[in-house]
């Protein structure tokens, strides 16, 4: 399984921003409410972050040597997939609300900010927490190299040392 690609995260933020901006334009022209997630979704996002972090800490504890019980490989794989999904979903939420924020900032000259602006900022902050949690938990799942000297001897064009780049 490959690691999270930062350019994919950036592309998701950018495409989500464009879609959020376009959706905001359409809803404003149709006299509909701004398409922002409700503040109650912060509770769900916090639960996803807490669950991802709890599973990640369990894998990290096993990886760092506390191996009193065998780690279920399916649980480790699910933890890694959950961490990556958390990061990608957070990037989409950031992008969507950044697009809405851009359009709302242009309207501040004509009307006061109101609660929608604070909702957008809260969602962007929660999305950032999701991205960071996903990246951190993904690192928790990464196994250290089996031979610490193998990293020094490896060349850029040579094969990866044993244990490097693998997940728990």
DSSP file (Angstrom, degrees, kcal/mol; ACC not computed):
  #  RESIDUE AA STRUCTURE BP1 BP2  ACC     N-H-->O    O-->H-N    N-H-->O    O-->H-N    TCO  KAPPA ALPHA  PHI   PSI    X-CA   Y-CA   Z-CA
    1    1 A X              0   0    0      0, 0.0     2,-0.1     0, 0.0   166,-0.0   0.000 360.0 360.0 360.0 137.7    0.0    0.0    0.0
    2    2 A X        -     0   0    0      1,-0.1     3,-0.1   164,-0.0     2,-0.1  -0.461 360.0-107.4 -90.2 162.2    1.4    3.4   -0.9
    3    3 A X        -     0   0    0      1,-0.1     2,-0.2    -2,-0.1    -1,-0.1  -0.294  48.1 -77.2 -80.7 169.0    1.6    6.4    1.3
    4    4 A X        -     0   0    0    131,-0.1     2,-0.6     1,-0.1    -1,-0.1  -0.491  45.1-136.4 -67.2 130.4   -0.5    9.5    1.1
    5    5 A X     >  -     0   0    0     -2,-0.2     4,-1.8     1,-0.1     3,-0.4  -0.806   3.3-150.6 -92.0 124.4    0.6   11.7   -1.8
    6    6 A X  H  > S+     0   0    0     -2,-0.6     4,-2.4     1,-0.2     5,-0.2   0.830  96.9  57.4 -65.3 -31.4    0.7   15.4   -0.9
    7    7 A X  H  > S+     0   0    0      2,-0.2     4,-2.4     1,-0.2    -1,-0.2   0.850 104.3  52.3 -69.8 -30.1    0.0   16.4   -4.4
    8    8 A X  H  > S+     0   0    0     -3,-0.4     4,-2.5     2,-0.2    -2,-0.2   0.904 108.7  50.5 -67.8 -40.3   -3.2   14.4   -4.3
    9    9 A X  H  X S+     0   0    0     -4,-1.8     4,-2.4     1,-0.2    -2,-0.2   0.932 112.2  47.3 -61.0 -43.8   -4.2   16.2   -1.2
   10   10 A X  H  X S+     0   0    0     -4,-2.4     4,-2.6     1,-0.2    -2,-0.2   0.894 111.6  50.4 -63.3 -40.5   -3.5   19.5   -2.9
   11   11 A X  H  X S+     0   0    0     -4,-2.4     4,-2.8     2,-0.2     5,-0.2   0.880 110.4  49.8 -65.7 -37.9   -5.4   18.5   -6.0
   12   12 A X  H  X S+     0   0    0     -4,-2.5     4,-2.5     2,-0.2     5,-0.2   0.910 111.7  48.4 -67.2 -41.8   -8.4   17.4   -3.8
   13   13 A X  H  X S+     0   0    0     -4,-2.4     4,-2.2    -5,-0.2    -2,-0.2   0.933 114.4  46.5 -61.7 -45.1   -8.3   20.8   -2.0
   14   14 A X  H  X S+     0   0    0     -4,-2.6     4,-2.2     2,-0.2    -2,-0.2   0.936 115.4  43.6 -65.0 -47.7   -8.1   22.7   -5.2
   15   15 A X  H  X S+     0   0    0     -4,-2.8     4,-2.4     1,-0.2    -1,-0.2   0.886 114.0  51.4 -67.8 -36.9  -10.9   20.7   -7.0
   16   16 A X  H  X S+     0   0    0     -4,-2.5     4,-2.7    -5,-0.2    -1,-0.2   0.876 108.8  52.6 -64.6 -36.4  -13.1   20.9   -3.8
   17   17 A X  H  X S+     0   0    0     -4,-2.2     4,-2.4    -5,-0.2    -2,-0.2   0.910 109.8  47.2 -64.4 -42.8  -12.5   24.6   -3.7
   18   18 A X  H  X S+     0   0    0     -4,-2.2     4,-2.5     2,-0.2    -2,-0.2   0.932 114.6  46.5 -64.9 -44.7  -13.6   25.0   -7.3
   19   19 A X  H  X S+     0   0    0     -4,-2.4     4,-2.6     1,-0.2    -2,-0.2   0.899 113.1  49.3 -64.9 -40.4  -16.7   22.9   -6.7
   20   20 A X  H  X S+     0   0    0     -4,-2.7     4,-2.2     2,-0.2    -1,-0.2   0.895 111.5  49.2 -65.0 -39.7  -17.6   24.7   -3.5
   21   21 A X  H  X S+     0   0    0     -4,-2.4     4,-2.1     2,-0.2    -2,-0.2   0.926 113.5  46.0 -64.4 -45.3  -17.2   28.1   -5.2
   22   22 A X  H  X S+     0   0    0     -4,-2.5     4,-2.3     2,-0.2    -2,-0.2   0.907 112.4  50.4 -64.8 -41.6  -19.4   27.0   -8.1
   23   23 A X  H  X S+     0   0    0     -4,-2.6     4,-2.4     1,-0.2    -1,-0.2   0.888 109.8  51.2 -64.1 -37.8  -22.0   25.5   -5.8
   24   24 A X  H  X S+     0   0    0     -4,-2.2     4,-2.3     2,-0.2    -1,-0.2   0.899 109.2  50.6 -66.2 -39.7  -22.1   28.7   -3.7
   25   25 A X  H  X S+     0   0    0     -4,-2.1     4,-2.1     2,-0.2    -2,-0.2   0.921 111.7  47.7 -61.9 -43.6  -22.6   30.8   -6.9
   26   26 A X  H  X S+     0   0    0     -4,-2.3     4,-1.6     1,-0.2    -2,-0.2   0.914 113.1  47.3 -65.4 -43.1  -25.5   28.6   -8.0
   27   27 A X  H  <>S+     0   0    0     -4,-2.4     5,-3.3     2,-0.2    -1,-0.2   0.876 111.2  50.7 -69.9 -35.8  -27.2   28.6   -4.6
   28   28 A X  H ><5S+     0   0    0     -4,-2.3     3,-1.3     1,-0.2    -1,-0.2   0.920 110.9  48.9 -66.5 -41.9  -26.9   32.4   -4.2
   29   29 A X  H 3<5S+     0   0    0     -4,-2.1    -1,-0.2     1,-0.3    -2,-0.2   0.813 112.9  48.1 -66.8 -28.7  -28.4   33.0   -7.6
   30   30 A X  T 3<5S-     0   0    0     -4,-1.6    -1,-0.3    -5,-0.2    -2,-0.2   0.314 114.3-117.2 -92.6   8.6  -31.2   30.6   -6.8
   31   31 A X  T < 5 +     0   0    0     -3,-1.3     2,-0.2     1,-0.2    -3,-0.2   0.853  68.8 140.3  57.1  38.4  -31.8   32.3   -3.4
   32   32 A X      < -     0   0    0     -5,-3.3    -1,-0.2    -6,-0.1     3,-0.1  -0.648  59.1 -87.3-103.1 163.7  -30.9   29.1   -1.6
   33   33 A X        -     0   0    0     -2,-0.2     2,-0.1     1,-0.1    -1,-0.1  -0.284  54.8 -86.0 -68.8 159.4  -28.9   28.9    1.6
   34   34 A X        -     0   0    0      1,-0.1     2,-2.3    -7,-0.1    -1,-0.1  -0.447  40.5-120.9 -65.8 133.6  -25.1   28.6    1.5
   35   35 A X        +     0   0    0    -15,-0.2     2,-0.3    -2,-0.1    -1,-0.1  -0.379  62.9 137.5 -80.3  66.3  -24.0   24.9    1.0
   36   36 A X        -     0   0    0     -2,-2.3    84,-0.1    64,-0.0     2,-0.1  -0.842  60.0-102.7-110.3 147.1  -22.0   24.7    4.2
   37   37 A X        -     0   0    0     -2,-0.3    86,-0.1    56,-0.1     2,-0.1  -0.384  43.1-108.4 -65.1 145.0  -21.9   21.8    6.6
   38   38 A X    >   -     0   0    0      1,-0.1     3,-1.9    -2,-0.1     4,-0.3  -0.370  24.6-113.0 -72.5 154.7  -23.9   22.3    9.7
   39   39 A X  T >  S+     0   0    0      1,-0.3     3,-1.6     2,-0.2     4,-0.4   0.743 112.4  71.2 -62.4 -22.6  -22.0   22.8   13.0
   40   40 A X  T >> S+     0   0    0      1,-0.3     3,-1.0     2,-0.2     4,-0.8   0.743  83.7  70.1 -66.0 -20.9  -23.3   19.5   14.3
   41   41 A X  H <> S+     0   0    0     -3,-1.9     4,-2.5     1,-0.2    -1,-0.3   0.683  81.6  74.1 -70.4 -15.0  -21.1   17.8   11.8
   42   42 A X  H <> S+     0   0    0     -3,-1.6     4,-2.4    -4,-0.3    -1,-0.2   0.857  92.4  54.8 -62.1 -33.6  -18.1   18.9   14.0
   43   43 A X  H <> S+     0   0    0     -3,-1.0     4,-2.0    -4,-0.4    -1,-0.2   0.922 109.4  45.9 -64.8 -44.2  -19.2   16.2   16.5
   44   44 A X  H  X S+     0   0    0     -4,-0.8     4,-2.3     2,-0.2    -2,-0.2   0.909 112.7  50.0 -64.9 -42.5  -19.1   13.5   13.8
   45   45 A X  H  X S+     0   0    0     -4,-2.5     4,-2.3     1,-0.2    -2,-0.2   0.894 110.0  50.8 -64.4 -38.7  -15.7   14.8   12.5
   46   46 A X  H  X S+     0   0    0     -4,-2.4     4,-2.7     2,-0.2    -1,-0.2   0.883 109.3  51.4 -65.0 -38.0  -14.4   14.8   16.1
   47   47 A X  H  X S+     0   0    0     -4,-2.0     4,-2.5     2,-0.2     5,-0.2   0.903 109.9  49.1 -65.7 -40.7  -15.6   11.2   16.5
   48   48 A X  H  X S+     0   0    0     -4,-2.3     4,-2.5     2,-0.2     5,-0.2   0.920 113.0  47.4 -63.8 -43.4  -13.8   10.1   13.3
   49   49 A X  H  X S+     0   0    0     -4,-2.3     4,-2.5     2,-0.2    -2,-0.2   0.925 113.3  47.8 -63.9 -44.6  -10.6   11.8   14.5
   50   50 A X  H  X S+     0   0    0     -4,-2.7     4,-2.4     2,-0.2    -2,-0.2   0.912 113.7  47.0 -64.2 -42.4  -10.8   10.2   17.9
   51   51 A X  H  X S+     0   0    0     -4,-2.5     4,-2.3     2,-0.2     5,-0.2   0.913 113.5  48.1 -65.1 -43.5  -11.5    6.7   16.5
   52   52 A X  H  X S+     0   0    0     -4,-2.5     4,-2.3    -5,-0.2    -2,-0.2   0.915 113.5  47.5 -63.2 -43.2   -8.7    7.0   14.0
   53   53 A X  H  X S+     0   0    0     -4,-2.5     4,-2.6    -5,-0.2    -2,-0.2   0.888 110.0  52.5 -67.0 -39.5   -6.3    8.2   16.7
   54   54 A X  H  X S+     0   0    0     -4,-2.4     4,-1.5     2,-0.2    -2,-0.2   0.930 113.0  43.7 -63.4 -45.1   -7.3    5.5   19.1
   55   55 A X  H  X S+     0   0    0     -4,-2.3     4,-1.9     1,-0.2    -2,-0.2   0.896 113.6  52.3 -66.3 -38.4   -6.6    2.8   16.5
   56   56 A X  H  X S+     0   0    0     -4,-2.3     4,-2.7    -5,-0.2    -2,-0.2   0.894 107.2  51.4 -64.5 -40.4   -3.4    4.5   15.4
   57   57 A X  H  X S+     0   0    0     -4,-2.6     4,-2.4     1,-0.2    -1,-0.2   0.852 107.5  54.2 -65.5 -33.2   -2.1    4.6   19.0
   58   58 A X  H  X S+     0   0    0     -4,-1.5     4,-1.6     2,-0.2    -1,-0.2   0.917 111.4  44.1 -65.2 -42.9   -2.8    0.9   19.3
   59   59 A X  H  X S+     0   0    0     -4,-1.9     4,-2.6     2,-0.2    -2,-0.2   0.907 113.4  51.4 -67.8 -41.2   -0.8    0.1   16.2
   60   60 A X  H  X S+     0   0    0     -4,-2.7     4,-2.4     1,-0.2    -2,-0.2   0.895 106.3  54.2 -63.8 -39.8    2.0    2.5   17.3
   61   61 A X  H  <>S+     0   0    0     -4,-2.4     5,-2.0     1,-0.2    -1,-0.2   0.913 112.1  44.4 -60.2 -42.2    2.2    0.8   20.7
   62   62 A X  H ><5S+     0   0    0     -4,-1.6     3,-1.3     1,-0.2    -2,-0.2   0.915 112.8  51.7 -67.2 -42.4    2.7   -2.6   19.1
   63   63 A X  H 3<5S+     0   0    0     -4,-2.6    -2,-0.2     1,-0.3    -1,-0.2   0.843 105.1  56.3 -63.3 -35.2    5.2   -1.1   16.6
   64   64 A X  T 3<5S-     0   0    0     -4,-2.4    -1,-0.3    -5,-0.2    -2,-0.2   0.397 129.4 -87.2 -84.3   4.2    7.3    0.4   19.4
   65   65 A X  T < 5S+     0   0    0     -3,-1.3     2,-1.8    -4,-0.2    -3,-0.2   0.341  88.7 123.7 117.0  -8.2    7.7   -2.9   21.2
   66   66 A X      < +     0   0    0     -5,-2.0     3,-0.3     1,-0.1     2,-0.3  -0.609  29.9 155.0 -85.3  83.9    4.8   -3.4   23.5
   67   67 A X        +     0   0    0     -2,-1.8    -1,-0.1     1,-0.2    -5,-0.1  -0.357  15.3 132.7-111.6  51.2    3.9   -6.8   22.0
   68   68 A X  S    S+     0   0    0     -2,-0.3     2,-0.3     1,-0.1    -1,-0.2   0.785  79.7  33.3 -70.5 -25.7    2.1   -8.5   24.8
   69   69 A X  S    S-     0   0    0     -3,-0.3     2,-0.2     0, 0.0    -1,-0.1  -0.935  96.5-103.0-125.8 153.1   -0.6   -9.4   22.3
   70   70 A X        -     0   0    0     -2,-0.3     2,-0.5     1,-0.1    -2,-0.0  -0.527  35.9-121.6 -73.6 138.2   -0.3  -10.2   18.6
   71   71 A X        -     0   0    0     -2,-0.2     2,-0.5    -9,-0.1    -1,-0.1  -0.695  21.7-124.8 -82.6 127.9   -1.4   -7.4   16.3
   72   72 A X     >  -     0   0    0     -2,-0.5     4,-2.0     1,-0.2     3,-0.2  -0.610  14.3-148.8 -70.4 119.5   -4.2   -8.4   14.0
   73   73 A X  H  > S+     0   0    0     -2,-0.5     4,-2.2     1,-0.2    -1,-0.2   0.816  97.2  55.4 -63.9 -28.9   -2.9   -7.6   10.5
   74   74 A X  H  > S+     0   0    0      2,-0.2     4,-2.5     1,-0.2    -1,-0.2   0.898 107.1  50.0 -68.9 -39.2   -6.5   -6.8    9.3
   75   75 A X  H  > S+     0   0    0     -3,-0.2     4,-2.3     2,-0.2    -2,-0.2   0.905 110.7  49.8 -64.1 -41.2   -6.9   -4.3   12.1
   76   76 A X  H  X S+     0   0    0     -4,-2.0     4,-2.1     2,-0.2    -2,-0.2   0.909 112.3  47.3 -64.1 -41.5   -3.5   -2.7   11.1
   77   77 A X  H  X S+     0   0    0     -4,-2.2     4,-2.4     2,-0.2    -2,-0.2   0.902 112.3  49.4 -66.8 -40.3   -4.6   -2.5    7.4
   78   78 A X  H  X S+     0   0    0     -4,-2.5     4,-2.7     2,-0.2    -2,-0.2   0.879 109.1  53.0 -65.8 -36.5   -8.0   -1.0    8.4
   79   79 A X  H  X S+     0   0    0     -4,-2.3     4,-2.3     2,-0.2    -2,-0.2   0.918 110.1  47.8 -63.5 -43.1   -6.3    1.5   10.6
   80   80 A X  H  X S+     0   0    0     -4,-2.1     4,-2.2     2,-0.2    -2,-0.2   0.922 113.3  47.0 -63.8 -44.3   -4.0    2.6    7.7
   81   81 A X  H  X S+     0   0    0     -4,-2.4     4,-2.5     1,-0.2    -2,-0.2   0.896 112.1  50.9 -65.6 -39.6   -7.0    2.8    5.3
   82   82 A X  H  X S+     0   0    0     -4,-2.7     4,-2.4     2,-0.2    -1,-0.2   0.898 109.4  51.2 -64.0 -40.2   -9.0    4.8    7.8
   83   83 A X  H  X S+     0   0    0     -4,-2.3     4,-2.0     2,-0.2    -2,-0.2   0.915 112.3  45.6 -63.6 -42.9   -6.1    7.2    8.3
   84   84 A X  H  X S+     0   0    0     -4,-2.2     4,-2.4     2,-0.2    -2,-0.2   0.902 113.1  49.7 -67.7 -40.1   -5.8    7.8    4.6
   85   85 A X  H  X S+     0   0    0     -4,-2.5     4,-2.7     1,-0.2     5,-0.2   0.881 109.1  53.3 -64.8 -37.2   -9.5    8.2    4.2
   86   86 A X  H  X S+     0   0    0     -4,-2.4     4,-2.3     2,-0.2    -2,-0.2   0.916 110.6  46.8 -63.1 -43.6   -9.5   10.7    7.1
   87   87 A X  H  X S+     0   0    0     -4,-2.0     4,-2.0     2,-0.2    -2,-0.2   0.923 114.6  45.6 -66.1 -44.2   -6.8   12.8    5.4
   88   88 A X  H  X S+     0   0    0     -4,-2.4     4,-2.0     2,-0.2    -2,-0.2   0.900 113.5  49.0 -67.9 -40.0   -8.5   12.8    2.0
   89   89 A X  H  X S+     0   0    0     -4,-2.7     4,-2.3     1,-0.2    -1,-0.2   0.903 110.7  51.3 -65.4 -40.1  -11.9   13.6    3.5
   90   90 A X  H  X S+     0   0    0     -4,-2.3     4,-2.4    -5,-0.2    -1,-0.2   0.888 108.4  51.9 -62.4 -38.6  -10.4   16.4    5.5
   91   91 A X  H  X S+     0   0    0     -4,-2.0     4,-2.5     2,-0.2    -1,-0.2   0.897 109.9  49.0 -64.8 -39.9   -8.8   17.8    2.3
   92   92 A X  H  X S+     0   0    0     -4,-2.0     4,-2.7     2,-0.2     5,-0.2   0.905 111.3  49.3 -66.0 -40.7  -12.1   17.7    0.5
   93   93 A X  H  X S+     0   0    0     -4,-2.3     4,-2.1     2,-0.2     5,-0.2   0.904 111.6  49.5 -65.5 -40.9  -13.8   19.5    3.4
   94   94 A X  H  X S+     0   0    0     -4,-2.4     4,-2.1     2,-0.2    -2,-0.2   0.946 113.8  45.8 -61.3 -47.9  -11.1   22.2    3.5
   95   95 A X  H  X S+     0   0    0     -4,-2.5     4,-2.2     2,-0.2    -2,-0.2   0.927 111.5  50.4 -63.0 -46.9  -11.4   22.7   -0.3
   96   96 A X  H  X S+     0   0    0     -4,-2.7     4,-1.6     1,-0.2    -1,-0.2   0.936 116.0  41.6 -57.4 -48.5  -15.1   22.9   -0.4
   97   97 A X  H  X S+     0   0    0     -4,-2.1     4,-2.4     1,-0.2    -1,-0.2   0.771 109.7  58.2 -75.9 -24.6  -15.3   25.4    2.4
   98   98 A X  H  X S+     0   0    0     -4,-2.1     4,-2.3    -5,-0.2    -1,-0.2   0.892 106.0  50.4 -68.0 -38.5  -12.4   27.4    1.1
   99   99 A X  H  X S+     0   0    0     -4,-2.2     4,-1.5     2,-0.2    -2,-0.2   0.901 112.4  46.2 -63.5 -41.0  -14.3   27.9   -2.2
  100  100 A X  H  X S+     0   0    0     -4,-1.6     4,-2.5     1,-0.2    -2,-0.2   0.901 110.3  54.5 -66.6 -40.4  -17.3   29.1   -0.2
  101  101 A X  H  X S+     0   0    0     -4,-2.4     4,-2.6     1,-0.2     5,-0.2   0.895 104.0  55.0 -61.6 -40.8  -15.1   31.3    1.9
  102  102 A X  H  X S+     0   0    0     -4,-2.3     4,-1.2     1,-0.2    -1,-0.2   0.926 112.2  42.6 -58.6 -44.6  -13.7   33.0   -1.2
  103  103 A X  H  X S+     0   0    0     -4,-1.5     4,-0.9     1,-0.2    -1,-0.2   0.880 114.0  51.3 -70.8 -36.9  -17.1   33.9   -2.5
  104  104 A X  H  X S+     0   0    0     -4,-2.5     4,-0.7     1,-0.2     3,-0.3   0.852 104.5  57.1 -69.4 -34.0  -18.3   35.0    1.0
  105  105 A X  H >< S+     0   0    0     -4,-2.6     3,-0.7     1,-0.2     4,-0.4   0.860 103.3  54.3 -65.1 -34.2  -15.3   37.3    1.5
  106  106 A X  H >< S+     0   0    0     -4,-1.2     3,-0.5     1,-0.2    -1,-0.2   0.802 107.2  51.7 -67.7 -27.3  -16.3   39.1   -1.7
  107  107 A X  H >X S+     0   0    0     -4,-0.9     4,-1.6    -3,-0.3     3,-1.5   0.581  85.1  86.0 -85.6  -9.8  -19.7   39.7   -0.3
  108  108 A X  T << S+     0   0    0     -3,-0.7    -1,-0.2    -4,-0.7    -2,-0.1   0.779  81.2  62.8 -62.9 -25.6  -18.5   41.1    3.0
  109  109 A X  T <4 S+     0   0    0     -3,-0.5    -1,-0.3    -4,-0.4    -2,-0.1   0.755 111.4  37.7 -68.9 -22.6  -18.3   44.6    1.4
  110  110 A X  T <4 S+     0   0    0     -3,-1.5     2,-0.3     1,-0.3    -2,-0.2   0.689 128.6  10.4-102.8 -23.1  -22.0   44.5    0.9
  111  111 A X  S  < S-     0   0    0     -4,-1.6    -1,-0.3     3,-0.0     0, 0.0  -0.980  86.0 -85.9-152.0 160.2  -23.3   42.8    4.0
  112  112 A X        -     0   0    0     -2,-0.3    -3,-0.1    -3,-0.1    -2,-0.0  -0.246  42.0-111.3 -68.4 160.9  -22.0   41.7    7.4
  113  113 A X     >  +     0   0    0     -5,-0.1     4,-0.6     1,-0.1     3,-0.3   0.933  49.7 179.5 -60.5 -53.6  -20.2   38.3    7.8
  114  114 A X  H >>  -     0   0    0      1,-0.2     4,-0.8     2,-0.2     3,-0.5  -0.117  50.3 -52.4  76.6-177.6  -22.8   36.6    9.9
  115  115 A X  H 3> S+     0   0    0      1,-0.2     4,-2.2     2,-0.2    -1,-0.2   0.733 125.2  70.4 -71.0 -22.5  -22.8   33.0   11.3
  116  116 A X  H 3> S+     0   0    0     -3,-0.3     4,-2.5     1,-0.2    -1,-0.2   0.899  96.0  53.4 -63.1 -39.1  -22.1   31.4    7.9
  117  117 A X  H <X S+     0   0    0     -4,-0.6     4,-2.1    -3,-0.5    -1,-0.2   0.901 110.1  46.9 -62.3 -40.8  -18.5   32.8    7.8
  118  118 A X  H  X S+     0   0    0     -4,-0.8     4,-2.3     2,-0.2    -1,-0.2   0.853 110.3  53.4 -70.7 -33.8  -17.8   31.3   11.3
  119  119 A X  H  X S+     0   0    0     -4,-2.2     4,-2.4     2,-0.2    -2,-0.2   0.924 109.1  49.0 -63.1 -44.1  -19.3   28.0   10.2
  120  120 A X  H  X S+     0   0    0     -4,-2.5     4,-2.3     1,-0.2    -2,-0.2   0.927 112.4  47.4 -62.2 -45.8  -17.0   27.9    7.1
  121  121 A X  H  X S+     0   0    0     -4,-2.1     4,-2.2     1,-0.2    -1,-0.2   0.884 111.5  51.1 -64.7 -38.2  -14.0   28.7    9.2
  122  122 A X  H  X S+     0   0    0     -4,-2.3     4,-2.4     2,-0.2    -1,-0.2   0.910 110.9  48.3 -64.9 -41.6  -14.9   26.0   11.8
  123  123 A X  H  X S+     0   0    0     -4,-2.4     4,-2.5     2,-0.2    -2,-0.2   0.889 110.5  51.0 -66.6 -38.8  -15.3   23.4    9.1
  124  124 A X  H  X S+     0   0    0     -4,-2.3     4,-2.0     2,-0.2    -1,-0.2   0.904 111.1  48.8 -65.2 -39.9  -12.0   24.4    7.5
  125  125 A X  H  X S+     0   0    0     -4,-2.2     4,-2.0     2,-0.2    -2,-0.2   0.913 112.2  47.9 -64.3 -42.5  -10.3   24.0   10.9
  126  126 A X  H  X S+     0   0    0     -4,-2.4     4,-2.0     2,-0.2    -2,-0.2   0.877 109.9  53.0 -66.6 -36.8  -11.9   20.7   11.5
  127  127 A X  H  X S+     0   0    0     -4,-2.5     4,-2.3     2,-0.2    -1,-0.2   0.892 107.6  51.6 -63.2 -39.2  -10.8   19.5    8.1
  128  128 A X  H  X S+     0   0    0     -4,-2.0     4,-2.5     1,-0.2     5,-0.2   0.895 107.8  51.9 -64.4 -39.4   -7.3   20.5    8.8
  129  129 A X  H  X S+     0   0    0     -4,-2.0     4,-2.5     1,-0.2    -1,-0.2   0.895 109.2  51.1 -62.6 -39.0   -7.4   18.5   12.0
  130  130 A X  H  X S+     0   0    0     -4,-2.0     4,-2.4     2,-0.2    -2,-0.2   0.913 110.4  48.2 -64.5 -42.4   -8.6   15.5   10.0
  131  131 A X  H  X S+     0   0    0     -4,-2.3     4,-2.3     2,-0.2    -2,-0.2   0.942 113.6  46.4 -63.3 -47.3   -5.8   15.8    7.5
  132  132 A X  H  X S+     0   0    0     -4,-2.5     4,-2.6     1,-0.2     5,-0.2   0.916 112.7  50.2 -63.1 -43.0   -3.1   16.1   10.3
  133  133 A X  H  X S+     0   0    0     -4,-2.5     4,-2.7    -5,-0.2     5,-0.3   0.916 110.4  50.4 -61.6 -42.8   -4.6   13.2   12.1
  134  134 A X  H  X S+     0   0    0     -4,-2.4     4,-1.9     1,-0.2    -1,-0.2   0.908 112.3  46.3 -61.7 -42.3   -4.6   11.1    9.0
  135  135 A X  H  X S+     0   0    0     -4,-2.3     4,-1.6     2,-0.2    -2,-0.2   0.899 114.3  47.7 -67.6 -40.2   -1.0   11.9    8.3
  136  136 A X  H  X S+     0   0    0     -4,-2.6     4,-1.7     2,-0.2    -2,-0.2   0.930 112.8  47.3 -67.1 -45.5    0.1   11.2   11.8
  137  137 A X  H  X S+     0   0    0     -4,-2.7     4,-1.4     1,-0.2    -1,-0.2   0.854 107.5  57.3 -67.2 -33.3   -1.7    7.9   12.1
  138  138 A X  H  < S+     0   0    0     -4,-1.9     4,-0.5    -5,-0.3     3,-0.3   0.907 106.6  49.4 -62.1 -39.1   -0.3    6.8    8.8
  139  139 A X  H >< S+     0   0    0     -4,-1.6     3,-0.9     1,-0.2    -2,-0.2   0.847 104.5  59.3 -66.7 -33.1    3.2    7.4   10.2
  140  140 A X  H 3< S+     0   0    0     -4,-1.7    -1,-0.2     1,-0.2    -2,-0.2   0.852 104.2  51.8 -60.8 -33.3    2.2    5.3   13.3
  141  141 A X  T 3< S+     0   0    0     -4,-1.4    27,-3.5    -3,-0.3     2,-0.3   0.572  86.8 102.8 -82.6  -9.5    1.5    2.4   10.9
  142  142 A X  B <   -A  167   0A   0     -3,-0.9     2,-0.3    -4,-0.5    25,-0.2  -0.595  69.4-132.9 -80.8 131.4    4.9    2.5    9.2
  143  143 A X        -     0   0    0     23,-2.5    22,-0.5    -2,-0.3    23,-0.3  -0.591  19.4-120.8 -80.6 141.6    7.4   -0.1   10.3
  144  144 A X        -     0   0    0     -2,-0.3    -1,-0.1   -81,-0.2    22,-0.1  -0.393  43.4 -83.8 -73.1 160.6   10.9    1.0   11.1
  145  145 A X        -     0   0    0      1,-0.1    18,-0.2    -2,-0.1     3,-0.1  -0.363  31.3-135.7 -64.2 146.1   13.7   -0.5    9.1
  146  146 A X  S    S+     0   0    0     16,-1.6     2,-0.6     1,-0.2    -1,-0.1   0.868  96.4  40.2 -71.4 -35.6   14.9   -3.9   10.4
  147  147 A X    >>  -     0   0    0     15,-0.6     3,-1.3     1,-0.1     4,-0.6  -0.945  69.7-161.0-116.1 111.1   18.6   -3.0   10.0
  148  148 A X  T 34 S+     0   0    0     -2,-0.6     3,-0.5     1,-0.3     4,-0.5   0.787  93.1  55.3 -63.5 -25.7   19.4    0.6   11.0
  149  149 A X  T 3> S+     0   0    0      1,-0.2     4,-1.4     2,-0.2    -1,-0.3   0.667  91.1  74.4 -78.5 -15.8   22.7    0.4    9.0
  150  150 A X  H <> S+     0   0    0     -3,-1.3     4,-1.2     1,-0.2    -1,-0.2   0.820  89.5  57.9 -67.7 -29.5   20.9   -0.6    5.9
  151  151 A X  H  < S+     0   0    0     -4,-0.6    -1,-0.2    -3,-0.5    -2,-0.2   0.878 106.1  48.8 -67.0 -36.3   19.6    3.0    5.4
  152  152 A X  H  4 S+     0   0    0     -4,-0.5    -1,-0.2    -3,-0.2    -2,-0.2   0.839 113.8  45.7 -71.9 -32.4   23.1    4.4    5.3
  153  153 A X  H  < S+     0   0    0     -4,-1.4    -1,-0.2     2,-0.1    -2,-0.2   0.651  90.6 102.2 -85.9 -16.1   24.3    1.8    2.8
  154  154 A X     <  -     0   0    0     -4,-1.2     2,-0.2    -5,-0.2     6,-0.1  -0.418  61.2-145.9 -72.9 142.0   21.4    2.1    0.5
  155  155 A X        -     0   0    0      4,-0.2     3,-0.2    -2,-0.1    -2,-0.1  -0.581  25.4-109.6 -99.3 168.5   21.8    4.1   -2.7
  156  156 A X  S    S+     0   0    0      1,-0.2    -1,-0.1    -2,-0.2    -2,-0.0   0.823 119.2  38.8 -66.5 -30.6   19.2    6.3   -4.4
  157  157 A X  S    S+     0   0    0      2,-0.0    -1,-0.2     3,-0.0     3,-0.1   0.569 101.3  91.1 -97.1 -10.2   18.9    3.8   -7.3
  158  158 A X  S    S-     0   0    0     -3,-0.2     3,-0.1     1,-0.2    -4,-0.0  -0.165  88.2 -78.1 -80.3 175.8   19.2    0.6   -5.3
  159  159 A X        -     0   0    0      1,-0.1    -4,-0.2     3,-0.0    -1,-0.2  -0.296  55.1 -93.9 -70.1 159.8   16.4   -1.5   -3.8
  160  160 A X        -     0   0    0      1,-0.1    -1,-0.1    -3,-0.1     3,-0.1  -0.452  46.2-102.8 -70.6 146.0   14.8   -0.4   -0.6
  161  161 A X    >   -     0   0    0      1,-0.1     3,-1.7    -2,-0.1    -1,-0.1  -0.302  50.9 -81.7 -65.0 155.7   16.3   -1.9    2.6
  162  162 A X  T 3  S+     0   0    0      1,-0.3   -16,-1.6   -17,-0.1   -15,-0.6  -0.357 115.7  13.5 -61.4 132.2   14.3   -4.7    4.2
  163  163 A X  T >  S+     0   0    0      1,-0.3     3,-0.9   -18,-0.2     2,-0.3   0.176  94.6 122.7  90.4 -17.9   11.5   -3.4    6.4
  164  164 A X  T <  S+     0   0    0     -3,-1.7    -1,-0.3     1,-0.2   -20,-0.1  -0.620  77.0  12.9 -81.7 133.7   11.6    0.2    5.0
  165  165 A X  T 3  S+     0   0    0    -22,-0.5    -1,-0.2    -2,-0.3     2,-0.2   0.465  98.0 122.2  85.3   0.8    8.4    1.4    3.5
  166  166 A X    <   -     0   0    0     -3,-0.9   -23,-2.5   -23,-0.3    -1,-0.3  -0.575  54.7-131.8 -94.0 160.5    6.3   -1.4    4.8
  167  167 A X  B      A  142   0A   0    -25,-0.2   -25,-0.2    -2,-0.2   -90,-0.1  -0.801 360.0 360.0-111.3 154.8    3.3   -1.0    7.1
  168  168 A X              0   0    0    -27,-3.5   -92,-0.2    -2,-0.3   -91,-0.2   0.477 360.0 360.0 -67.0 360.0    2.4   -2.8   10.3
